[in-house]
Amino acid sequence: MTFSSDTNYNSDSSFSIDVLKGVSLDVFALLKKSGLLSLKDLVVLGPYDVSAQSGIDIDDSFFIYNQAIAVLEDIGIMEKRFITATTLYHKRKKIGKISTGSKNFDYLLGGGIETKSITEVCGEYGTGKTQLCHTACVTVQQDYSSGGLKGNALYVDTENTFRPERIETISRLRNMNPLKALDSIVVAKAYSSSHHELILSEASKVIDSHKIKLMIIDSIISLYRSEFIGLSALSERQQRLNKLIHTIMRIAETFEIAVLLTNQAQSSPDSPFVGNSFKAAGGNIVAHSSTYRVFLRRSGRNRIARMVDSPNHAESEIVFTIGDCGISDPINRNDV
């Protein structure tokens, strides 16, 4: 996979802002000058950021934003504003899912990591969050029959935990070409919360041009916890997180990709989980925004994953393990 400054990010003319109607040449010029060339770019950023980034009037921004959504609805990229539940039911039966590498874990998620959704995994260090991310980077590249989507992965690394050597091992043991597997993963290392936000604002260009089907953020909270310290900074931290995660939600929906977030755990004496005195960091902002929330914990040489929040799954838990091939099922299921 190679990168070039002259990559054509908008080869499909149906996504070009040129299809917008009733927009002045001056507004078009400002949008193009700021690099906003695709309808998907407009939808992901939202009207306020479009206005701030391009310099166009906020009323013009709302006008073109609503037009962009309407066009994407017409061509089937986004859901129509009003559809029957039956129509939605049949569409969801065709939704893409990515294997975690473990049949047990896939079962917990209803078939795997779902596209157009945010799957959050949280837990203490050493519970398998990053190992799951590395494994999913490989499995997303597999054929549909093997639990993949024949797509690539975008890995946003905020904790310096991505290791290409791990990808090489996992892919080789899963009978895949390691060099091809590595070349199918785009890595973006974030050094600060503002840099993290900049990466997400530019992600749409990479997703479109490199056939990304899975975006990983490991982790969503790390940089914000390190920079916004104390109660006086809590309000600003949560506002920034709220904006970030809603950008992620729009990316998942607009580009029809799966999003896998890892989250840290923090001490919580009143935790609702029996025998577990930890809760997910990020407060209600992260909790309410994730489609699926899975809590991981250690259990001997294995790990336990518990579904704690889902719109269509009951609370349940499964056992998985971590080996050279990444996430998998325990060989001895009694060894828990």
TASUL-V259645 format. One line per field, one symbol per residue. phi: phi as a letter, one per 20 degrees, with the letter a starting at -180 (. if undefined). Layout:
phi->???
This chain:
phi->.ddbfdgeecfeffefffffdmdffffgfffffeneddgfgffffnfffffffeneffffffffffffffffffenfdfffccffffffffffdffcdfeocfffgfgemppfefmbddddcrffneoffffffffgeffeffgfdndclcdcddeddcldfcffffgfffffdmdfgfffffecedceedbfffgffgffdfgffffeclfdbddcccfdgffffeddnffefffgffffffffffffffgffeldecdddcedcfbgegfefmceccffomfgfffeffcccddbebmedcddcfdbafbcffbbcdccccfenfbeffdfeed
